[in-house]
Amino acid sequence: MKTIAIVDDEKDIVELASFYVEREGFSTKKFYSGDAFLNSLLKEHFDCIVLDLMLPAIDGVSILKFIRSNERTKDIPVIILTAKGSEGDIVLGLESGANDYITKPFSPRVLAAKVRVFTREKREKSIFESGSLSLDTIKYQAYCKGRKLDLTPIEFKILVAFVEHAEKVFSRDEILRIGWSYESSPTDRTIDVHIKNLRDKLGFCGKYIKTIRGVGYKFSQEELD
């Protein structure tokens, strides 16, 4: 049975989240402080982590950065569950390595569904190659000419969609739905910044992402006129 860590200093939130997650057939481990969770993180195996940002002693962003920097834990899906719902907070959480971001008050059924999605066994194609670019959707890793790329979860999800649907023109609204959960609503400017950062990180392979003026972006290895 897969084990889900629920980390929040509000006992009612932990109990509610645990109840609905366990109804999906998971086991849960409850933590009410960041330090208690970190003490168990490297000793136990978790298949997904539901993490509050506002925790006593150690804040959630610091915990998230530790998770992503440690070889043993870096691939564990993390869902932020927090009352901090500003655009800046959401961008910070996602760019620090969260796979998804849910703001309080929240739907426990939606949270449980997201846990199920992130822990589902992947039977679909997991390796994509296009020219000098290679993607591994199981390990969440991308390579350009064999060089490992340091992408955020949002950047990786956008890139996978681009490569899977080469030559398709994605509007900004479509890119929003790919990279962000419905609880957040980034501006067009935020999306453009993410595409620019993605291109920069891709280096040589960045030229595959084309701007379609007035519409959006597409992935293509053909030269545009």
N, C-alpha and C positions, 0 to 999 in steps of 0.2 A: 504494500500500500504506500502511495506517495504521501510525503509529509510536507505540510505547508506551515511556515513560520508566520505568526501574526504578532507584529510588534507595535504596541501603542500604549501610552500611559493611561488611557481611559478604559477602565475595566469593562464598562458597558459596551464600548465599541468592540473590544476584543471578543467578548462573549457573543455578540451579535454576528460578527464576521465569522467566527469559528463555527457557530451553529449552521450557517448557510453553506460554508465551505465543506463541512463534514457531511452535509446532506448530499453533496456531489460525490461522496465516496472517498474523501481524503481523510487523512489523520492530520490534526493540527497540534502545534506546540505554541503555547502562549507566553509572551514576554511583555513586561510592563515598563522596561527601561532599556536604553541602548546598550549600557554596559553588560547587563544580564544576557542580552542577545549575543553580543560579541564574544562573551565567554563561552557560549555554546556553538557559535558559528563554525569554528575550525575543528570542533570535536564531533559534531553531528552532521548528517546529510539532510539538506532541505531541497525539495524540488521546485519550490517557489517561495518568495518572501513578500508579505504584505507589510509595508513599512510606513509609519508615521514620520513626518519631518520634525515635529516639535516634541522632542523627548528630553527627559532630564539627563543631565551629565554629558551625553553625547548626542548631537543633533543628527537627524536622519540623513542629511546630505553628506556629512562626514562618514557615516556608516556606509552609504551607497558607494562613495569613492573608494573606501577600503575593500568592499566586495568586488568592485571592478578591477582593482589593482592586484588582487590575490589570485594566483594561478588556479587554486583549488575551487574558488567560488565565483570567478569572473563570468561564467556562463549561466549562473542561476537567474531565472526571470525575477524581476523585482517590480512590484506594483506599488506606487506611492498612494497612500490613503491619508489625506490631510485636510485641515481647514484652511490652509494657505492656498488661495485660489487666484491670486493675481497672475497676469500674463508672465511677469518676470519670474515668479516662483515656479510656474509650470515649465517655462523654458529652462530654468536652472536645474530643476529636477530631471527633466528628460535629457538634457545635455550632460548631466553628471552620470547618466547610465541607466535611468529607469526605463523599463519597457512600456509602462503605461502610467497614467496619472489620474486619480479619482479624487474629487473634492467632496468634503463633508458639507451638508448632510448628503448621504449616499444611498444608493439602492443595494442592499446586501445581495440580492439576486444577480444584479449586474456584476458585482465584485466576484461572486462565485463563478459566474460564466466566464469572466476574464481569466480566473485561475485555471479553469478547465481548458481554455484555449491555449494558454501558455505552457501547460504541462502535457498537452496531448502529444502522443507519439506521432512523429512525422513520417508518413508513408509516401508523401509526394516527393517529386524530384528535389534533391537537396544541393546539387552542384550545378552551377550555371557558368558557362564559358562563352565569352564573346570577344574575339580578337585578343588583345593583350590583357583582358579583364577576366578574373575568375572569382566566383562567389560561392561560399559554403553557408547555406541557410541553417544548417544544424549547429555549426560552431559560431555563427554570426561573424564570419571573417571574410574579408575581401582582399584581393591581391591584384596589383597592376604590374605586369612584367615580372611576376614573382615576388614583388615587394609587398609586404603586409601593410595594409592601410589601417589607420587609427580612426575609425568612423564611430559616431554616436549611433545609438539605436535608431533614431529618427532618420539619419542620413542613410543607414544601411537599408531600412525598409523602403525608402524612396528609390534607392539604387536597384534593389531587387525588382521592384515594380517596373522600373525603366527597362531593365535587361530582359525580364520576362515578356515584355510587350514592346520590343524594339520597333521603332518607326511610328508608334502610336503617339499622338500629341496629347499630353496631359495638361488640362487646365489647372489653374491654381486651386480651385475648389476640389478637384480630384486629388491633387497632391496633399491638400489639407486632410482629406479623409484617409489617405494612406498613412500619413505620419503622425497624426494627432487623434486622440480620443475625442468623442463628442462633447466632453465636459469643457474642453478648451477651445478657444477661437482665435488663433493667431492671425495677424494682419497679412496682407499681400506682401508687405515689406519683410516681415519675418520669414515668409516662405522664400522670397528672393535671396535673403541672406543665407538661408540654409543651402540653397542650390549653389550659391557662390562658394560657400565653405566646402561643399562636397566636391565641386570642380577643383578647388585648390588642393584638397587632400588627394584627389585622384591623380594629380600630376599629369603625366603623359596621357592617361586615359580620360582626363577631364574634357578633352576635345570631343568626346562622344556625346556629351550632353549639349544639345543644340537649343538655342532660344528661338522660339517661334513668336515673332513680335505681335503683340496684341492678343495672343492666345495663351501661351504657356511654354512648355518644354517637351522635348522628346529625346530619346536615346537612338543614335544612328551612327554607323561607321562610314556612311557616305558623306562626301563633301557637299555642302549646300552652296547654291549659286549666290 
